[in-house]
Amino acid sequence: MATTKDYGLGEHTFPRGWFMIADAAKVGSDKPLPIRFFGQDFALYRGQHSGKLVMLDAHCPHMGTHMARNSTSYVAQDGPIEGDSLRCPYHAWRFGADGKCNEIPYSPGPIPPAAKVRSYPVVESLGAVFFWHDPEGGEPDYRVPFINEWNDPAWVAGAYDDLGLVNSHPQEVIDNITDVAHFGPVHGSRTQFFENEFRGHVAVQRMGGGHRTLIAEGGPMLITEAVYHGPGVLITRMSGLYDSYIIIAHTPVDDGSTYVWHSLMVRTSDGKPATDADRAAARQYQDVALAAFAQDFEVWKYKKPCIQGLFVQGDGAFRLQRNWYKQFYNPRAKKQELLQTVEGVHVPRGMQPAPDTMRAESAAQLRRMMQAA
């Protein structure tokens, strides 16, 4: 299992950015959800009455108990969440949404100032819970990932496919955005045009052609625009059989391992509010999209780390992409220095660029995205 240091990505072990940490539908107010990301354990839950999302460091400062991994103590059985607070299952110390202990039931003395855990701000978007991770402790410098059509009744948002842990560094996942040569062997694509663009915190892939999984033989061309919103969330707009968005989120767990989710959002064929039949068709199409993504996932699961790839002409802009990715592993002060050598549009040798109309529309969307940062 290769680490950030092995790839030479930068000063920080884990990258800066917005990352998915949970399917929002799986976060309740009856018990905390234990999660582990960025080499740390957390407890994630909703306030009982407020519905507020709360994320705390998982380990109680009293004796180190994991407050989200217990089902047998009576605290856990009776319900550890009280309002927006969480009780430790070992000695029932209670911590508020701000992380401060607000009750030690058996101790009459004052609560020690050190009786606290760290609390983290989290945001709900796209049916997921997102966390801003920054080793420097800075505020977000771009907007949480979003889709304009999310609340449009003519679009069906699917549930998240929880793909679990893969023992690969996130760099291996990010490499896919520039890997034009894998589409034929892995996905059966007949690529007609392909290009990448790097701009600030965004990496874009524009592609068009056939696809043996997502498009039937003789069907319409599959046209996709895949956009990395920072280092951990890929949103791909597709037109072909259906107008749709694929959401793929990947988040570092420990140094060299990654957690992955997949979902799909599909527009109804007539543009009218979705019916039960539309929702069933959307789920079937999501299963097809997941089958295509599983072809990549299986490669990542078993491949050897690509520390120094033997890249050849026609492979795609791997080296530029890896330099773009480094901005998230280094102090913000180095961001522009890293970007100045990679920003722009890049077309692999032997490949046609995206049509001018597609690139122009994409450029307008990118400008709006950068303005919203």
C-alpha positions as CSV (number, residue, x, y, z in Angstrom):
1,M,0.0,0.0,0.0
2,A,1.7,3.2,-1.2
3,T,1.5,6.4,0.8
4,T,1.4,10.1,0.0
5,K,5.1,10.3,0.6
6,D,5.8,7.5,-1.9
7,Y,4.0,9.5,-4.6
8,G,5.9,12.7,-3.7
9,L,2.6,14.7,-3.5
10,G,3.6,17.3,-1.0
11,E,3.9,18.4,2.6
12,H,0.5,17.2,3.9
13,T,-0.4,13.5,4.3
14,F,-4.1,14.2,3.5
15,P,-5.4,16.7,0.9
16,R,-7.3,19.9,1.4
17,G,-10.9,20.0,0.1
18,W,-14.5,19.0,0.4
19,F,-15.0,15.3,0.9
20,M,-18.0,13.1,1.3
21,I,-18.0,11.3,4.7
22,A,-21.5,9.7,4.7
23,D,-24.7,9.0,2.9
24,A,-27.0,11.6,4.5
25,A,-29.8,9.0,4.7
26,K,-27.7,6.8,7.0
27,V,-27.2,9.5,9.6
28,G,-29.9,9.3,12.3
29,S,-30.7,10.7,15.7
30,D,-31.0,7.3,17.5
31,K,-27.4,6.4,17.5
32,P,-24.1,7.9,16.2
33,L,-22.5,6.7,13.0
34,P,-18.9,5.6,13.5
35,I,-16.7,6.9,10.6
36,R,-13.0,7.0,10.0
37,F,-11.3,9.3,7.5
38,F,-8.0,11.2,7.3
39,G,-6.5,8.8,9.9
40,Q,-9.0,9.9,12.6
41,D,-12.1,8.4,14.1
42,F,-15.3,10.4,14.3
43,A,-18.9,10.2,15.7
44,L,-21.5,11.6,13.3
45,Y,-25.2,12.0,14.2
46,R,-28.3,14.3,14.0
47,G,-29.7,16.2,16.9
48,Q,-32.9,14.6,18.1
49,H,-35.2,17.7,17.7
50,S,-33.1,20.1,15.6
51,G,-32.0,17.6,12.9
52,K,-28.6,19.4,13.1
53,L,-25.7,17.4,11.8
54,V,-23.0,17.0,14.4
55,M,-19.5,15.5,14.0
56,L,-17.2,15.0,17.0
57,D,-13.9,13.3,17.6
58,A,-14.9,9.8,18.5
59,H,-12.8,9.2,21.6
60,C,-13.9,10.5,25.0
61,P,-11.1,12.5,26.8
62,H,-12.0,10.7,30.1
63,M,-10.6,7.3,29.3
64,G,-10.4,7.1,25.5
65,T,-13.7,5.3,24.9
66,H,-15.0,5.2,21.3
67,M,-18.4,7.0,21.7
68,A,-19.9,5.6,18.5
69,R,-18.8,2.0,18.7
70,N,-20.9,0.4,21.5
71,S,-24.2,-1.4,21.4
72,T,-24.2,-3.3,24.7
73,S,-23.9,-0.7,27.5
74,Y,-27.2,0.6,28.8
75,V,-26.3,4.1,27.7
76,A,-26.1,2.8,24.1
77,Q,-29.2,0.7,24.5
78,D,-31.3,3.5,26.0
79,G,-30.2,6.1,23.5
80,P,-26.9,8.0,23.7
81,I,-28.1,11.1,21.8
82,E,-29.9,13.6,23.9
83,G,-31.0,16.7,22.0
84,D,-27.8,17.8,20.2
85,S,-25.6,16.1,22.8
86,L,-23.9,12.7,22.9
87,R,-23.2,10.5,25.9
88,C,-20.2,8.3,26.2
89,P,-21.2,4.7,26.7
90,Y,-18.6,4.0,29.3
91,H,-19.2,6.5,32.1
92,A,-22.0,8.6,30.6
93,W,-20.1,11.9,30.2
94,R,-22.2,14.0,27.9
95,F,-20.8,16.2,25.1
96,G,-22.6,19.0,23.3
97,A,-22.6,19.8,19.6
98,D,-19.7,22.2,20.4
99,G,-17.7,19.3,21.7
100,K,-17.7,20.6,25.4
101,C,-18.7,18.2,28.2
102,N,-21.9,19.5,29.7
103,E,-22.6,16.8,32.2
104,I,-20.7,14.3,34.3
105,P,-23.6,12.6,36.1
106,Y,-21.7,11.1,39.1
107,S,-19.4,14.1,39.8
108,P,-20.6,17.1,41.8
109,G,-17.5,19.2,41.1
110,P,-17.0,21.6,38.2
111,I,-16.4,20.1,34.8
112,P,-12.7,20.4,33.9
113,P,-12.0,22.7,30.9
114,A,-10.1,19.9,29.3
115,A,-13.3,17.8,29.2
116,K,-14.0,18.4,25.6
117,V,-13.6,16.9,22.1
118,R,-13.2,18.7,18.8
119,S,-16.3,19.5,16.9
120,Y,-16.3,19.8,13.1
121,P,-18.6,21.7,10.7
122,V,-20.3,19.5,8.2
123,V,-22.6,20.3,5.3
124,E,-25.4,18.4,3.6
125,S,-25.5,18.5,-0.2
126,L,-26.4,16.0,-3.0
127,G,-27.9,13.7,-0.5
128,A,-24.5,13.3,1.2
129,V,-22.7,14.7,4.2
130,F,-19.5,16.7,3.3
131,F,-16.6,17.8,5.5
132,W,-14.1,20.5,4.7
133,H,-10.6,19.0,5.5
134,D,-7.7,21.4,5.6
135,P,-4.4,20.6,7.3
136,E,-3.7,24.3,7.7
137,G,-7.1,24.9,9.4
138,G,-8.3,27.4,6.7
139,E,-11.8,28.2,5.6
140,P,-13.2,26.6,2.4
141,D,-11.8,28.3,-0.8
142,Y,-14.4,26.8,-3.1
143,R,-18.1,25.9,-2.9
144,V,-19.3,22.5,-1.7
145,P,-20.1,20.3,-4.7
146,F,-23.6,20.8,-6.1
147,I,-25.9,20.1,-9.1
148,N,-28.2,22.8,-10.2
149,E,-31.0,20.3,-11.1
150,W,-30.9,18.6,-7.7
151,N,-34.4,19.7,-6.6
152,D,-35.9,19.7,-10.1
153,P,-38.9,17.2,-10.0
154,A,-38.0,16.1,-13.6
155,W,-34.8,14.5,-12.2
156,V,-34.5,11.3,-10.2
157,A,-31.7,11.2,-7.6
158,G,-30.6,7.7,-6.8
159,A,-29.5,6.3,-3.5
160,Y,-25.7,6.0,-3.0
161,D,-24.0,2.7,-3.8
162,D,-21.6,2.2,-0.9
163,L,-18.6,0.6,-2.5
164,G,-16.6,0.5,0.7
165,L,-12.8,0.5,1.2
166,V,-10.2,0.0,-1.4
167,N,-6.5,-0.3,-0.4
168,S,-5.4,2.2,-3.0
169,H,-4.1,5.7,-2.6
170,P,-6.5,8.4,-4.0
171,Q,-3.9,9.2,-6.6
172,E,-4.8,6.0,-8.4
173,V,-8.5,7.1,-8.5
174,I,-7.7,10.6,-9.7
175,D,-5.5,9.2,-12.6
176,N,-8.7,8.1,-14.3
177,I,-9.6,11.7,-15.3
178,T,-6.7,11.7,-17.8
179,D,-6.6,8.0,-18.8
180,V,-7.9,8.1,-22.4
181,A,-6.2,4.8,-23.3
182,H,-8.2,2.6,-20.8
183,F,-11.7,3.4,-22.2
184,G,-11.4,0.9,-25.1
185,P,-9.9,-2.1,-23.2
186,V,-11.9,-1.6,-20.0
187,H,-15.2,-0.1,-21.0
188,G,-15.5,-1.0,-24.7
189,S,-15.5,2.7,-25.7
190,R,-14.9,3.9,-29.2
191,T,-13.6,7.3,-28.3
192,Q,-14.1,9.9,-31.0
193,F,-12.9,13.0,-29.0
194,F,-11.2,13.5,-25.7
195,E,-9.5,16.4,-23.9
196,N,-8.7,17.6,-20.4
197,E,-8.7,21.0,-18.8
198,F,-7.2,22.1,-15.5
199,R,-8.4,25.3,-14.0
200,G,-7.9,26.2,-10.4
201,H,-9.4,23.5,-8.1
202,V,-11.2,22.0,-11.1
203,A,-10.1,19.2,-13.4
204,V,-12.3,18.4,-16.5
205,Q,-12.5,15.5,-18.9
206,R,-14.6,16.0,-22.1
207,M,-15.2,12.8,-24.1
208,G,-17.5,11.5,-26.8
209,G,-18.0,8.1,-28.5
210,G,-19.6,4.7,-28.3
211,H,-19.7,2.7,-25.0
212,R,-20.5,-1.0,-24.8
213,T,-22.0,-0.8,-21.3
214,L,-23.9,2.5,-21.3
215,I,-24.9,2.7,-25.0
216,A,-26.3,-0.1,-27.1
217,E,-24.7,-0.9,-30.4
218,G,-25.9,1.5,-33.0
219,G,-27.3,3.9,-30.4
220,P,-26.6,7.6,-29.9
221,M,-23.1,8.8,-29.1
222,L,-22.3,9.0,-25.4
223,I,-21.1,12.5,-24.6
224,T,-19.7,13.1,-21.1
225,E,-18.2,16.0,-19.2
226,A,-16.5,14.8,-16.0
227,V,-15.6,17.5,-13.5
228,Y,-13.5,17.0,-10.4
229,H,-14.7,19.5,-7.8
230,G,-11.5,19.6,-5.9
231,P,-9.7,16.3,-5.1
232,G,-12.5,14.1,-3.9
233,V,-15.8,14.6,-5.8
234,L,-16.3,13.7,-9.5
235,I,-19.6,14.8,-11.1
236,T,-20.1,13.7,-14.7
237,R,-22.8,15.1,-17.0
238,M,-23.9,12.5,-19.6
239,S,-26.1,12.7,-22.6
240,G,-27.0,9.6,-24.7
241,L,-29.6,7.1,-23.7
242,Y,-30.6,9.5,-20.9
243,D,-29.5,12.9,-19.7
244,S,-27.9,12.1,-16.4
245,Y,-25.3,12.9,-13.8
246,I,-22.9,10.4,-12.2
247,I,-21.6,11.2,-8.7
248,I,-18.4,9.5,-7.6
249,A,-17.0,10.4,-4.3
250,H,-13.8,9.1,-2.8
251,T,-12.3,10.0,0.6
252,P,-9.0,9.1,2.2
253,V,-9.4,6.7,5.2
254,D,-5.8,6.2,6.2
255,D,-2.6,7.1,4.3
256,G,-3.0,4.8,1.2
257,S,-6.6,3.6,1.5
258,T,-9.8,5.2,0.1
259,Y,-13.5,4.9,0.6
260,V,-15.7,5.1,-2.5
261,W,-19.4,5.9,-3.2
262,H,-21.4,6.0,-6.5
263,S,-24.7,7.5,-7.4
264,L,-26.7,8.6,-10.5
265,M,-29.2,11.3,-11.2
266,V,-31.4,10.9,-14.3
267,R,-33.8,13.2,-16.1
268,T,-37.2,11.8,-17.1
269,S,-37.5,11.2,-20.9
270,D,-40.3,13.7,-21.3
271,G,-39.0,16.4,-18.9
272,K,-42.1,16.0,-16.6
273,P,-42.2,15.2,-12.9
274,A,-40.9,11.7,-12.2
275,T,-43.3,8.8,-11.9
276,D,-42.8,5.5,-10.2
277,A,-42.0,4.1,-13.7
278,D,-39.4,6.8,-14.2
279,R,-37.8,6.0,-10.8
280,A,-37.6,2.3,-11.7
281,A,-36.0,3.1,-15.0
282,A,-33.5,5.5,-13.3
283,R,-32.5,2.7,-10.9
284,Q,-31.9,0.3,-13.7
285,Y,-29.8,2.9,-15.5
286,Q,-27.8,3.5,-12.3
287,D,-27.2,-0.3,-12.1
288,V,-25.8,-0.1,-15.6
289,A,-23.6,2.9,-14.7
290,L,-22.4,1.1,-11.6
291,A,-21.4,-1.9,-13.7
292,A,-19.3,0.4,-15.8
293,F,-17.7,2.0,-12.7
294,A,-17.1,-1.5,-11.2
295,Q,-14.8,-2.1,-14.2
296,D,-12.5,0.6,-12.9
297,F,-12.9,-0.3,-9.3
298,E,-11.7,-3.9,-9.9
299,V,-8.6,-2.6,-11.5
300,W,-7.8,-0.2,-8.5
301,K,-8.5,-3.0,-6.1
302,Y,-5.8,-5.3,-7.4
303,K,-3.2,-3.1,-9.2
304,K,0.2,-2.3,-8.0
305,P,0.7,1.3,-7.1
306,C,1.7,3.5,-10.0
307,I,4.5,5.6,-8.4
308,Q,6.4,6.4,-11.6
309,G,4.3,5.3,-14.6
310,L,5.9,4.3,-17.8
311,F,3.8,6.8,-19.8
312,V,4.0,7.0,-23.6
313,Q,2.5,9.2,-26.3
314,G,-1.2,8.9,-26.4
315,D,-1.6,7.9,-22.7
316,G,-3.0,11.4,-21.8
317,A,-1.9,14.2,-19.5
318,F,-1.0,12.1,-16.5
319,R,2.0,14.2,-15.4
320,L,0.0,17.4,-15.7
321,Q,-2.9,15.9,-13.8
322,R,-0.5,14.8,-11.0
323,N,0.9,18.3,-10.7
324,W,-2.6,19.7,-10.6
325,Y,-3.4,17.2,-7.8
326,K,-0.4,18.4,-5.7
327,Q,-2.0,21.7,-5.0
328,F,-4.2,20.0,-2.4
329,Y,-1.3,18.4,-0.6
330,N,0.7,21.6,-0.2
331,P,0.2,24.9,1.7
332,R,-2.1,27.3,-0.1
333,A,0.9,29.6,-0.6
334,K,2.2,27.1,-3.2
335,K,-1.0,26.7,-5.2
336,Q,-0.4,29.2,-8.0
337,E,3.2,28.0,-8.4
338,L,1.8,24.5,-9.0
339,L,-1.0,25.6,-11.3
340,Q,0.9,27.9,-13.6
341,T,2.5,25.0,-15.5
342,V,-0.7,22.9,-15.9
343,E,-3.7,25.2,-16.4
344,G,-5.3,25.1,-19.9
345,V,-6.8,22.5,-22.3
346,H,-4.7,19.4,-23.2
347,V,-5.5,17.0,-26.0
348,P,-3.8,13.6,-26.1
349,R,-1.6,12.7,-29.2
350,G,-3.7,11.2,-31.9
351,M,-7.1,12.3,-30.4
352,Q,-9.6,14.8,-31.6
353,P,-10.4,17.7,-29.3
354,A,-14.0,18.4,-28.0
355,P,-16.2,20.3,-30.3
356,D,-16.0,24.1,-30.0
357,T,-19.6,24.4,-28.9
358,M,-19.1,21.9,-26.0
359,R,-15.9,23.6,-24.9
360,A,-17.6,27.0,-25.0
361,E,-20.5,25.9,-22.9
362,S,-18.2,24.2,-20.5
363,A,-16.0,27.3,-20.2
364,A,-19.1,29.3,-19.2
365,Q,-20.0,26.7,-16.5
366,L,-16.4,26.8,-15.2
367,R,-16.5,30.6,-14.9
368,R,-19.7,30.4,-12.9
369,M,-18.2,27.7,-10.7
370,M,-15.0,29.6,-10.0
371,Q,-17.1,32.8,-9.2
372,A,-19.1,30.7,-6.7
373,A,-15.9,29.6,-4.9
